[in-house]
């Protein structure tokens, strides 16, 4: 078996590539109807597109919706191996600012507090985030405390591109054709919506979009989004007696009707939840947005019925038509798509072991492009990308974690055999 030698030159390639991506503003927008949802995502899409062409990949393309496709050519004389793929998303979450990202590098982390911003005193501390203790001696890349970092999922993009470059530079590593895909708008649940599975041409793929080293996931939440609108009646407060209906106050009443112990902060493992993500209200109207999650399909259906029933109950109390609800499906648990195809998981698990990584096979308390792609005919489990504390200013990633992800990609590429 060919040993993957990841020397300082390759580590710096990976580090610099990630930092270059992180600095490009590419936040997605759930309120937009376009694809990509923001014009700024084109900046990183075009950057990656040109980079892939410069590296010498085959059939590099950037379509009208911001999806990037490219291929590492097979170097086998008699290629009878299946085409496999690797996918990541280049947008960042709208949960926190992704503009003017200023990554900081901390070599040989000593295990203590990291003052990310001397002006504000913003600090990343193991007293608040115990996971930092696992990275003593590593090279950490953090924010400056004013933005998110974007390791979700620009670390995944950097790892895939670096692995592709490594394979091109090492023809002694034998592999079949490898498809590469990068998507917009994953953070708002639309990353796979316009992905061209037929064009991609892979028998199966892996998203590089997980957290800590070793994660391998082929189960995820069933997911839906719910919007509850509450209609009030605005009257001058001086003449409001018996007339005004304050939608903001009614919204508070509705929120109390959902179980307070079934939220993201009060559930774990396979437990589902209702998550209040946004509330906009005034006297006339309130708009309450929830995401609904459950791993179990029957419990998921029950959750949708439950919240719909609460709207009906609310209308009986406050008057028919006071509230309305719209529920939209987002994605489904991909586990059933791997029945009879567990070799896809086995190959990834062995690739981790060959890189001296202990696989951590678990269910995702969330979802990735892979969930939707699996239902589109492209089985697509998820592999770690290495980032920690996503979607906020405490986000960080260890260079060594990204290096391990690159090794896993290369190991998968050379391990695939016709099934």
N, C-alpha and C positions, 0 to 999 in steps of 0.2 A: 504493500500500500504506500502510495506517495505521501510523504510528510509535508504538511503545509507549513512553510517557513514564513512567518509574518514578522519581518525585521523592522527596524526603525523607519526605513523609507516607506514601507507600506502602512505603518501605524500613522505616520504623518500625513500620508495621502488620505487616509480615512478621517483623521481628525480635521484636517483642513477642509475636506469636502463637506463634512457635516456642518462646520462653522459657516461656510459659504452659504449653504442652504438655509441655515437658521437665521441668517441676517436678512433674508428676502421676505418681505411682508406678504403673507399668503393666507390670512384668516378668511374662512368661509362665512356665509351669512344665511341663516335659516329663513329670513324674511324675503329673500330674493327668489325669483322663479327661473333665473337663467342658469345655464351650465357652461362654465363654472359659475358659481353663485356670486363671485366677485371678480371684477376686472383685474385686480391685483394678482390673482392666482396665475394669470397668463405670464407674469414676469418670471416665476420660478419654472413654469412649464416650458417656456422657451429656452430658459437657461439649461435645464436638464436635457432637453431635446438636442441642443447644440453640443452638449458635452458627450452624449451618447454617440453622436455622429463622429466627433473628433476621436473617440476611443476606437472606432472601427467596427462597431456592432452592425449587424445586418438588418435591412428592412426597417430602419428607424422611422417612425411616423408620429405626428402630432395631429390629432383630428380636430374637427370644428368644436368639439365639446371639451377640449383640454385633456383628453386621454392620450397617454404616451405608450407606444408599443415599440419593442426592439428585441433583437435575438442574438444570442451567442451561438455561432454556428457549431454544428457537430464536428468533432475531429476524429470520428471513427471511420475506418475503411468500409466496413459493412454495417451501416447504421440501422439496426432493427429495434432500437430503444424508443420508448414513448417520449414525446416532447413533454417536458414539465415546465412549470412557470413559477416565478416569484413576483409578488405584487406588494406595493406600498402606496400610501397616499401622501400628497405633498401639501395639503391644506392644514392649517392649524385651527384649534378650537376658538370659537367666539366667546368662550367663558371668561377669557382674560386677554388683555392686550397682547397682540403679536407684532406690534409696530415698533421699529427701532430696537430690535433685539440685539443685545450686546453680550455675547457669550464670554464667560471668563474661564480660564484654565487653571486648575489647581493640581500641580504635580505632587506626587507622593503624599497624598492626604494623610494628615497625622491623627485623625480621629476627633479633633476638637471642633469648636464653633468656627464657621466661615462667615465673616462679615462681608456680605455681598455688595453692600452699598455704604460707604463710609459717611456719606452726607446724611442718609436717613437712619443709619444703624441697622438696616435690614439684615437679619442673620439667619443662616441655615444651620440648625443645631441638632446634634444627636439626642439632646434632651427632649426634643419634640418629634424628631424623626429617627427612630432607633435603627432603621435600615442603613443609615450612614455608617454604623459600626462595621458593617460588612465590607466596606470599601477602603479601609485603612491601607495605605501604601499604593492605592490606585490613582490614576489621573482622572480627576473629576472635571466635567464641564457643567457650569451652572449659569444662571441668569445674573443680572445685576440688581435683582430685586424689584424691577419696575415692569417686567413683562414675563410672559411664559418663555420657555426655551424653544419648544418645537421639536423635542426628541420624539414626540408623538405627531407625525411619524417620519420626520426627516432623518432620524437615526436609521429607520428601516430603508429609506431611499438610499442613503449613503452606503449602507451595508450591501445592498443589492448591486449598486453600481460598482463598488469596490471589488466585490466578488467577481463580477463580470470582467472587470479589467484584469484581475488576477488570473482568471482562467485563460484569457486571451494571451497573457504574458507567459503562461506555463503550459505549452502544448503537450507536455509529458503527462498532464492530468487528463485522462480520457473521459469523454462525456458525450452524450447526445445533444440535440438542439435544445436550447434553453430559452424560453420566452420570458420577457420582462414587461411588466405593466405598471404604470403609475397613474393614480387617479386624483381628481379633485373632489372636494365636498364630502369626504368620508365623515368628517366631524358633525355634519348635519344630517347624516343618515342616507346620503344619496351617492355615495362613492361608486357603487356598482350599477346604478340605474341605467347608464348608457354605455357600459363596458361591453365591447364587442367580443363575446366569447368565441364566436366562430373565427374571427380574424386572429385572435390571440393564439388559437390553434393548439393549446396544451390539453393533455389528457387529464392532468390534475395540476394544482398549484399550491403554493403556500404564501399566506400573507405574513410579512415581517412587521408585526404591529403589536407585539406584546410588551410586557414589562420586564421583570427580573430574569436573569439568566436561568435557562432551563425550562421556561414555560413552553408548553405544547398543548394546544387547546383545540378540541373538536366538538365541544358543547358550548352553547351560549344561551342567553335569554331569548324567549319569544318576546317581541317588542311591538308596542303601539304608542301612538301619540294621541292625546285627548285635549280638545279645546272646549272649555265651558264658557259660554257667554251669558252674562246676567244683565238684564235690561232694567234700568231704573227710570225715574221720572224727576227731572230737574225743575225745581221751582225756586224763585227768590226766597232765601231763608227767612226773610221777614214775613212772608205770606205762605210758609210751607206747612203749617199745621194741618194734618189730615190729608195732605196732598203729596208731599215729597216722598219719593222712594229712592233711597240712597244705595246705588249699586255697589259702592265700595263696602258698605256695612253688610250688605247681603253676601258679598264675596267672602267676607270673613266668616259668616255663618256657614257657607257651603264648605269652606276649607276644614272647618271643625267636624264636618260630617264624615270625613274619611278617617280611617284608623291611624292614630298617631304613632302606633308601634309598627307600622308597615311602611317605613320610609328607608331610603338608602343608609341613613345613619343608625338605624335600629335593626337592620337585617344583615345576614351573612350567608355564605355557602349557597345553597339552592333555594333560599327564601326569596320570594318575590316582593315587590313594593309598588307604591304609587309615589312618584317624585314630582313635587311642585317645582317647575323650572322657571316660571315667569308669571308675573301678575301685573297687569296694567289696568288701572281703574280710575274713574271719577264718579260724580254723582249719577250721570246718565247711563254709563255702561262699564262693565268690568269684563276683562278677558283673562281667564285663568288657564294656564297651560300645564299639562301633566305629561310625564312619560310613564307607561305601564309596563312592568317587566315580570316575567316568571319563566323558569326553566320548564316546568311541567305544562303541557299543552292544555289539559283540562282546567288546571288552576288559572292559566292565562285567560281562557274563555270566561271563567267565573269572575275574574277581576274586571273584565270589560262589562259584563252584565251588572256587576255590583255598582260601578260608578254610574252607569246609565240609570240604574234603579234609584240611586241617590238624587239624580236630577229630577226624576219623576216624583220622588218624595218631596223634594224642594218645591216643585211647582204646586203640589197639593197644599202645601203650607202657605206659600206666598202668592199663589195665583197662576193659572195656566199661562204658559208663554213667558214667564219671568226668566226662566233659564233654558238654554238649549245646549246640546253637546254634539260634537263631531269627533269620531274616533277614526284614525287612519292607521292601518297596518304598516309596520316598518320592516321587520325581518322576523325570521323564524329560527328555532333551534336547528342547527345543521347536523346534529348527531345522527339522525336517521339516514342522511345522505351518504354515510360511510358504511352502511351495512353491506357486507361482502367486499369492502374496499379497504380493509384495515391495513393492507400493505403500505398505504400512503402514510399512515401514522407510524408503522413499524420502521420504515426507512428513515423518517425524521428522528425517531427515538434513537436508532442506532448511530445516526450521524452525530448526535449529541454525545453519545457515549464515546465515540471515536475521537471526539474533541475534548475528552475528559470532563464532560459536563453531566451532572446528574439530572435526568429529565424530570420535570414536574408536570405531570399530566393532570389537568384540572379543567373545570368548567369556567368560562369567562362570565364574570358578572357585568356583562355589557354585550357589545357586538362589534364585528368588524366587517369590512367588505366581503370577507370570506363566507360569512353567513348567507348573504344574498347570492353570491356567486355560486355557492354550492347548490342552491335551488335553481340556478340558471344553467346547470349542467356541467359546472366546473368545480368538482370537489376541492375544497380549499381550507384546510386547517390553518391555525395561526401559530406562529413561532415568535419567541421573544425578540425584541429589538434593543432592550437594555435600559430604557428610560424609567425614571422613578418620579413620583409626585406630578403626574401629568396635569396640564390645564391650569397652571398657576405659577407664581413667582418662585416657589420652592422646588421647581422641577430641576432635575439633574440627570446626567448620564455618565457612566464611567467608560473611558476609551477602551478599557480591557473588555467590557461587556460587549461593545460593538465589534471588537476584534473577534470575540468568540462567535458572534452571530455570523460574521463573514465565513469563518471556518465551517460552521454548520451548513451554510449554503453550498460551499465548495464540496463538502462531504456528501451532501445529498446529490449534487450534480454527478459525482463520479460513482455513486452507489446504485443509482437507478438501474434496474434490470427489467427486461420484458416480463410482464405479469400476464 
